[in-house]
Each structure stands twice: as C-alpha cells, then as structure tokens.
C-alpha cells in the first residue's frame, strides 16, 4: 500500500469511526532514517543537562513556536513527547 492522502484518510476513519475525517489535500512523508543530517536520531539527556534546558528550547521565538520530542520535559526522546509538545505548540499559536 502506497503512502497517499486517500489511504491515510481511510486509516484515520478506522481509528476514529465516530468522527468526520475530511479528505486531506496532501501528505508529507519524511524519511528520517535516510536523512544524512538525522539518520533516525532522537535527542537524549546529555550529562549535566536539565529539564529546564528542554523547556528553554520550547520557548517561542518571535512568531515561531517549537515542538518535538527534544523539547518535551515530561516524555523526552519519545513519540508521546513529540505528540504532546505539538499540541502545546498548537495551543500557543492559537492563544
């Protein structure tokens, strides 16, 4: 099965059968494992680092907000941390 907007919408409809899922206009597929600048890496707490350092990374800069597992103080280096920080960033943009 290819990665298309249509089959991604079908997946979402199966996950959330009681929600109206609109047809996406486009999708973006990343290939972190093949990116020469990432190769599938994720952040890790370096010796001497603190949760405050991650919180500092999440601070708004002008009109930009940041999200991702690297800014999560509760769930660093995890999908859950990336997801939750994305929700926080979206709320910050809407505020």
Legacy VTK file of the C-alpha trace (Angstrom):
# vtk DataFile Version 3.0
C-alpha trace
ASCII
DATASET POLYDATA
POINTS 95 float
0.000 0.000 0.000
1.450 3.368 -1.018
1.531 6.432 1.150
-1.254 8.652 -0.213
-3.696 11.169 1.194
-6.567 8.792 0.382
-5.253 5.770 2.287
-4.175 7.937 5.222
-7.725 9.283 5.483
-9.018 5.698 5.464
-6.643 4.783 8.295
-7.867 7.743 10.352
-11.503 6.800 9.693
-10.806 3.288 11.006
-9.124 4.723 14.129
-11.853 7.297 14.754
-15.079 5.799 13.361
-17.346 8.297 15.126
-15.533 11.383 13.787
-15.940 13.138 10.469
-12.498 12.885 8.874
-12.066 15.230 5.893
-10.082 14.102 2.895
-6.557 15.532 3.281
-5.363 17.699 0.418
-1.808 16.375 0.714
0.531 14.342 2.906
4.195 14.683 3.726
6.307 11.587 4.159
9.610 12.012 5.940
12.432 9.519 5.716
14.456 10.357 8.816
16.418 7.131 8.613
17.785 8.196 5.220
18.386 11.880 6.046
22.177 12.423 6.260
21.612 15.085 8.942
19.457 12.847 11.144
19.692 9.136 10.248
16.731 8.458 12.526
18.293 10.039 15.605
16.439 11.435 18.572
17.509 13.605 21.474
18.962 12.250 24.685
19.792 13.870 28.024
23.475 14.692 27.965
25.477 14.514 31.168
24.732 17.651 33.166
21.625 18.618 31.205
18.414 19.542 32.985
14.702 19.534 32.089
14.891 23.339 32.138
17.177 23.183 29.106
14.484 21.314 27.173
11.873 23.834 28.326
14.138 26.630 27.093
14.193 25.012 23.634
10.390 25.131 23.567
10.202 28.906 24.145
8.502 30.971 21.458
10.900 32.953 19.285
9.196 35.882 17.587
6.227 34.280 15.799
7.720 30.769 15.838
6.837 28.018 18.287
8.740 24.764 18.614
7.633 21.201 19.126
9.140 17.747 19.115
10.492 15.136 21.462
13.576 17.290 22.080
11.526 19.981 23.849
9.469 17.613 25.984
10.314 17.753 29.681
7.849 15.003 30.645
8.497 12.484 27.860
11.806 13.317 26.166
13.026 11.159 23.280
9.586 9.580 22.780
6.756 9.739 20.276
4.451 10.704 23.131
6.707 13.660 23.964
6.710 14.805 20.337
2.933 14.477 20.086
2.173 16.282 23.337
4.627 19.082 22.581
2.894 19.515 19.220
-0.417 20.008 20.989
1.200 22.560 23.306
2.742 24.405 20.358
-0.599 24.493 18.521
-2.321 25.916 21.593
0.420 28.537 21.934
-0.084 29.574 18.315
-3.851 29.862 18.786
-3.537 31.881 22.016
LINES 1 96
95 0 1 2 3 4 5 6 7 8 9 10 11 12 13 14 15 16 17 18 19 20 21 22 23 24 25 26 27 28 29 30 31 32 33 34 35 36 37 38 39 40 41 42 43 44 45 46 47 48 49 50 51 52 53 54 55 56 57 58 59 60 61 62 63 64 65 66 67 68 69 70 71 72 73 74 75 76 77 78 79 80 81 82 83 84 85 86 87 88 89 90 91 92 93 94
